[in-house]
């Protein structure tokens, strides 16, 4: 009985060391899920190890099944993970697509300088929220049509223009989009035109032609 317990303890310690080494190997600032370690041990063993590391303060639990290896700055103290790091971990774990939406999409394209307090992504997966200090990342369940252009620049443009609204779609924004989009991205707008609302079509053609 003692020998069995000793062997189990050694195996647990080995998994703990392997997981810790992998986290340190990825470097501070990384975001990960338990799935990243399932080649090292059972889901239960991985869960126990991540719980121990969280209690020790080595890693942070951002939300259910989502962890962060803290990074700090001498000036600012502990930093929160980037939006990109969080969404990359979620898409890898859940095998889902994400599409920036609303004010965040407009900000990414330079149509707005506003930094939203809540960053919204449309997803073909489950709805959820992740809180990073004062910033909230919201994953909002969407229809298959809304997700048809996810991951493409055309999807980002459609999302940004939905946020701006028809009444605010000025020549200034059309020029801005023509400037920041590559020729391949502008051609893609025309190919994906049928996914956009009718009120966007004239503006999208102007962007593609400039």
C-alpha positions as CSV (number, residue, x, y, z in Angstrom):
1,X,0.0,0.0,0.0
2,X,2.8,2.4,0.9
3,X,4.7,1.5,-2.3
4,X,1.5,2.3,-4.4
5,X,1.0,5.6,-2.6
6,X,4.7,6.5,-3.1
7,X,4.5,5.7,-6.8
8,X,1.3,7.9,-7.2
9,X,3.0,10.7,-5.3
10,X,6.1,10.5,-7.6
11,X,3.8,10.5,-10.7
12,X,1.9,13.6,-9.4
13,X,5.1,15.4,-8.7
14,X,6.4,14.6,-12.2
15,X,3.2,15.9,-13.8
16,X,3.4,19.1,-11.6
17,X,7.0,19.7,-12.7
18,X,6.3,19.1,-16.4
19,X,3.3,21.5,-16.4
20,X,5.2,24.1,-14.5
21,X,8.2,23.8,-16.9
22,X,5.9,24.2,-19.9
23,X,4.2,27.3,-18.4
24,X,7.6,28.9,-17.8
25,X,8.7,27.8,-21.2
26,X,5.9,29.8,-22.8
27,X,6.8,32.9,-20.9
28,X,5.0,35.4,-18.8
29,X,1.9,36.9,-20.4
30,X,0.7,33.7,-21.9
31,X,-2.9,32.5,-21.5
32,X,-3.7,28.8,-21.6
33,X,-6.3,26.2,-20.8
34,X,-6.1,22.7,-19.3
35,X,-6.2,21.2,-22.8
36,X,-2.7,22.4,-23.4
37,X,-1.3,19.9,-20.8
38,X,-3.4,16.8,-21.5
39,X,-0.5,15.0,-23.1
40,X,1.3,15.2,-19.7
41,X,-1.4,13.6,-17.5
42,X,-5.1,12.9,-17.0
43,X,-7.6,15.8,-17.0
44,X,-7.9,15.3,-13.2
45,X,-4.2,15.4,-12.6
46,X,-3.8,18.6,-14.8
47,X,-6.8,20.2,-12.9
48,X,-5.2,19.5,-9.5
49,X,-1.8,20.9,-10.7
50,X,-3.4,24.1,-12.0
51,X,-5.4,24.5,-8.8
52,X,-2.2,24.2,-6.8
53,X,-0.3,26.7,-9.0
54,X,-3.3,29.1,-8.7
55,X,-3.3,28.8,-4.9
56,X,0.4,29.4,-4.8
57,X,0.0,32.6,-6.9
58,X,2.1,31.3,-9.7
59,X,-0.8,31.6,-12.2
60,X,-4.1,33.4,-12.2
61,X,-7.6,32.0,-13.0
62,X,-9.2,34.4,-15.4
63,X,-12.5,32.4,-15.8
64,X,-13.6,28.8,-15.8
65,X,-10.9,26.8,-17.5
66,X,-8.8,29.9,-18.5
67,X,-5.5,30.7,-16.9
68,X,-2.8,33.4,-17.1
69,X,0.9,33.4,-16.3
70,X,1.2,36.9,-14.8
71,X,3.5,39.5,-16.4
72,X,4.6,42.6,-14.5
73,X,6.1,46.0,-15.2
74,X,8.4,48.0,-12.8
75,X,6.2,51.0,-13.6
76,X,2.7,49.6,-13.7
77,X,3.0,46.5,-11.6
78,X,1.1,43.3,-12.7
79,X,-0.2,43.6,-16.2
80,X,-3.4,42.0,-17.6
81,X,-3.1,39.6,-20.6
82,X,-3.8,41.0,-24.1
83,X,-7.1,40.6,-25.8
84,X,-5.4,38.6,-28.5
85,X,-3.9,36.1,-26.0
86,X,-7.2,35.5,-24.4
87,X,-9.1,35.0,-27.6
88,X,-6.4,32.8,-29.1
89,X,-6.6,30.5,-26.0
90,X,-10.4,30.3,-26.3
91,X,-10.5,29.5,-30.0
92,X,-7.8,26.8,-29.6
93,X,-9.6,25.2,-26.7
94,X,-13.2,25.3,-28.0
95,X,-12.4,25.1,-31.7
96,X,-14.7,28.1,-32.4
97,X,-14.5,31.2,-34.6
98,X,-14.5,34.7,-33.2
99,X,-15.4,37.9,-35.0
100,X,-14.6,41.4,-33.5
101,X,-17.8,43.3,-33.2
102,X,-19.1,46.8,-32.4
103,X,-16.8,49.6,-31.2
104,X,-13.8,47.2,-31.0
105,X,-14.1,46.4,-34.7
106,X,-14.3,50.1,-35.6
107,X,-11.3,50.8,-33.4
108,X,-9.2,48.0,-35.1
109,X,-9.8,49.7,-38.5
110,X,-9.0,53.2,-37.3
111,X,-12.6,54.4,-37.6
112,X,-12.7,55.3,-34.0
113,X,-10.2,56.2,-31.3
114,X,-12.6,55.2,-28.6
115,X,-11.2,52.3,-26.5
116,X,-14.3,50.4,-25.3
117,X,-14.6,49.2,-21.8
118,X,-16.3,46.1,-23.1
119,X,-14.8,44.3,-26.1
120,X,-17.4,42.2,-28.0
121,X,-16.7,39.2,-30.2
122,X,-19.4,37.3,-32.1
123,X,-18.9,33.5,-31.8
124,X,-20.3,30.3,-33.2
125,X,-19.6,28.8,-29.7
126,X,-21.0,29.5,-26.3
127,X,-21.6,33.0,-24.9
128,X,-19.3,33.9,-22.0
129,X,-17.5,36.9,-20.4
130,X,-13.9,37.3,-19.3
131,X,-13.0,40.2,-16.9
132,X,-9.6,41.7,-17.2
133,X,-9.5,44.5,-14.6
134,X,-11.9,47.1,-15.8
135,X,-12.1,45.6,-19.3
136,X,-14.7,43.0,-20.1
137,X,-14.3,40.6,-23.1
138,X,-17.8,39.4,-24.1
139,X,-18.3,36.4,-26.5
140,X,-21.7,36.8,-27.9
141,X,-23.4,33.8,-29.7
142,X,-24.2,34.6,-33.3
143,X,-26.0,33.1,-36.3
144,X,-24.2,31.1,-39.0
145,X,-24.8,34.0,-41.4
146,X,-23.2,36.5,-39.0
147,X,-20.2,34.2,-38.7
148,X,-19.9,33.4,-42.4
149,X,-17.1,36.1,-42.9
150,X,-15.5,35.6,-39.4
151,X,-11.7,35.7,-39.6
152,X,-11.7,37.7,-42.9
153,X,-11.2,41.5,-43.2
154,X,-14.6,41.8,-44.9
155,X,-16.2,40.5,-41.7
156,X,-14.3,43.1,-39.7
157,X,-15.5,45.8,-42.0
158,X,-19.1,44.7,-41.9
159,X,-19.0,44.6,-38.1
160,X,-17.5,48.1,-37.9
161,X,-20.0,49.6,-40.3
162,X,-22.9,48.1,-38.4
163,X,-21.6,49.8,-35.3
164,X,-21.1,53.2,-37.1
165,X,-24.6,53.0,-38.6
166,X,-25.9,54.1,-42.0
167,X,-26.3,57.8,-40.9
168,X,-22.6,58.0,-40.0
169,X,-21.1,56.3,-43.0
170,X,-19.4,59.4,-44.5
171,X,-16.9,59.8,-47.3
172,X,-14.2,60.2,-44.6
173,X,-14.7,56.7,-43.3
174,X,-14.9,55.3,-46.9
175,X,-11.5,56.9,-47.6
176,X,-10.1,55.6,-44.4
177,X,-11.1,52.1,-45.2
178,X,-9.8,52.3,-48.7
179,X,-6.4,53.4,-47.3
180,X,-6.0,50.7,-44.6
181,X,-7.3,47.7,-46.7
182,X,-5.0,45.9,-49.1
183,X,-6.1,45.4,-52.7
184,X,-6.9,41.7,-51.9
185,X,-9.0,42.8,-48.9
186,X,-10.9,45.3,-51.1
187,X,-11.6,42.6,-53.7
188,X,-12.8,40.3,-50.9
189,X,-15.4,42.9,-50.0
190,X,-17.1,42.5,-53.4
191,X,-17.0,38.7,-53.1
192,X,-18.6,38.8,-49.7
193,X,-21.1,41.6,-50.6
194,X,-24.1,39.3,-50.3
195,X,-23.3,38.8,-46.6
196,X,-23.6,42.6,-45.9
197,X,-26.9,44.5,-45.4
198,X,-28.1,46.3,-48.5
199,X,-27.5,49.7,-47.1
200,X,-23.7,49.0,-47.0
201,X,-23.4,47.9,-50.7
202,X,-22.8,51.3,-52.3
203,X,-20.2,52.3,-49.7
204,X,-18.5,48.9,-50.0
205,X,-18.2,49.2,-53.8
206,X,-16.7,52.7,-53.4
207,X,-14.1,51.3,-50.9
208,X,-13.3,48.4,-53.3
209,X,-12.9,50.8,-56.3
210,X,-10.7,53.4,-54.7
